[in-house]
Amino acid sequence: MEYYKFALLVVLLSYVERCWSASCVVDSFTVKEDFDPKRYAGKWYAQQKKDPEGLFLQDNISAEYTIDDDGTMTASSKGRVTLFGFWVVCADMAAQYTVPDPGSPGKMFMNYQGLASYLSSGGDNYWIIDTDYDNYAITYACRTLKDDGTCEDGYSLIFSRNPRGLPPAIQRLVRQKQEEICMAGQFQPVLQSGAC
């Protein structure tokens, strides 16, 4: 009898794990419907972040998005980073965004480069999960997918137009979206002291 209980428990846990991973398949995440880059343009301040593997901006993160004459979105970002475990510097990054599928403008590809030799360059998917354009924005990127379609190495930033943070009602919405992208409990606050 104990064997059957154990077997049933194993089957049940396997089913729960499969259901959980299916809901965390990156391609199933929704992004901002009818994303409007012109409304998104302007200055944003990071309030929370979930880091990817490797070197990433640690605090005082801000991004200024602009729309070029041809409609291309570009950004200049700043933030502090610690190099070699002790050297804290303000870093500048630049990025240009393309939209592979015009039917889903919230799913962009970002080509970025550090404006100093010690910063990395590369490209990531860059999705606008949600924004109201005036108060908050939730961005998401998955650098490496697992075989089951879930994210192996990803990151996310929660932005605010105000460096002092988000009101409680928006914080509740942000927590819900963090769950939807399977990153609940993985975020840390981002200091905004104006140091960069």
N, C-alpha and C positions, 0 to 999 in steps of 0.2 A: 504494500500500500504506500509506503514511504517513497518508493521508486516512482510511482505514478504521480505523486504530488510534486516531486522534484522535476520530473519530465514536464509536467504541466506548467510549473513555474518557469522553466527554461524557455518553453514555447511562448509563454506570455511575455517574458522579458525580451525575447527576440522580436516579437510583434511590436512592442512598445518602442524598441530601438529603431526598427524599420520605419514606423510612423513618424517618429521624431526626426529622423534623418530626411525623410521625404519632404517634410514641411520646411526643412532647412536647405533644400536644393536652391542654389543661387538663382537659377533661371526662373524660379517661381516667385521671387521677390517682386513686389510691385514698386513702380517709381511714380514720381509726380506726373499725373496725367496732363497732357497739353502744356508741358514745361515751357515757360517763356523766358528766354535768356535776357531779354531787355529789362524785364522786371527784376530779375535776379542780380543784374549788374549792380556794382557798388561795393561798399566795404562790409565785411563780415568778420566777427571775432569768435574764435573757437572757445566753447565753454566746456566741452567734454570731448574725450578722444579715446579710441581703442586703437592701440599701436599695432603695426605689422611687425614682422620679424626684422631685426636690423636697426640701423640708425633712423631716427624719426624726430621731428621737431618736438620739444618737450613742453614749452610754455610760451606765453606772449604771442600766440599764433594768430595771425590775421591774414586775410586775403582780400585783395581788391580786384574785382572782376570788371572787365570792360568788353564792349562789343565793337569790333572793327567795322569799317565801312562795308566790308563784304559779308558781314553778319557773323564772322568767326568770333568766338568767345576766347579771351585770353585772361590770364590772372598773374598777378605778382603777389607772392606770399612772403611773410616774414615770420620768424620765430626763433627762440633760443634753442641751441643744441649743445650737448656736452660731448667733446671730443677727447679721446684718449683717457676717459674717466675723470678728468679734472679741468679741462679747458672749456669754459662756457663762452660761446660766441653767439652773436646774432647772425642768423643765416637768411639769405635772400634766395628765393626760388622763383622760377618763371614757368608758366605752363600755357599750352595752347590746346583747345578742345575741338574735337570733330564729332559729328553725329553720324555713326555708321548707318542707322536706319531712321530716315526722316519721320517715319510713323511713330517712333518712340524717342522724342527729343530729350527726355530725361536720362537716357542711357548714352553717355558720351565716352569717348576714349581720350585720355589725357596724356600728352607728351610733355614731360617736365625735365627741367635741368636745374641743377644748383649753380648759382652764379659765383661759386668759388670751387677750386679744384678738389677740396675734401668732401664736397656734397655729391650725391649720386644724380644720375640722369637716367631716364627710361620712360616707360609708358605703362599706364594702368587703365583698366576700365574705371570710370568715374560716374557713379549714378547719383542722381538727386532723388532720394527716397521720398522726401516730402519737404515742402516749404510753403509758407504763406507770403513770402517775398518781403514782408515788412518787419517780421520779428525773428523767425527761426528758419533754419535749413538743416536737413539731415542728409549727409553724403555718405556714400559707401563705395568701397573698392575691394575686390577679391583678386589677389595677385596669383594665387595658385589654387586650383580646384582638385579635390579628391576624385577618385574614380566614380564615387556615387553621386557626384554633382554638388556636394557640400563644399564649403570653403576650408581650405587648409591654412592659408595665410591671407588675412584680410585686415582692413582697417576702416575706421569710420570717424567722422568729425561731426559734432553738433555745433552749429554756428548760431550766433545771435547778431542782430544789427547793433545791439547795445553791449559794450564791453563789461557792463556790470551784471549781465545775466538775463535769465528768462523768467517771466512770471509763473506762478505755481500752476495755472491752468495749462500752459504750454509745456511745462515740465512733465505733467502727467501724460500728455500726448506723445512727447518724446520717449518716455519710458515704454509706452505701448509699441512705438515703432522700433525701439531697440529689441523688443521681444520678437517682433515680426521678422527682423533680419538675423535672429538667432545670436544676438550679442548682449542680451540682458545680463547685467552684473559684471560686464567686462570693461566698462568705461571708467576713466579716471577724470577728475576735474582738471581744467586747464587754467593756470594762474594767468591773470591779465593785470600786470603791474605797470604796463607801459614801458618796460625795460628795453624794448627794441624800437 
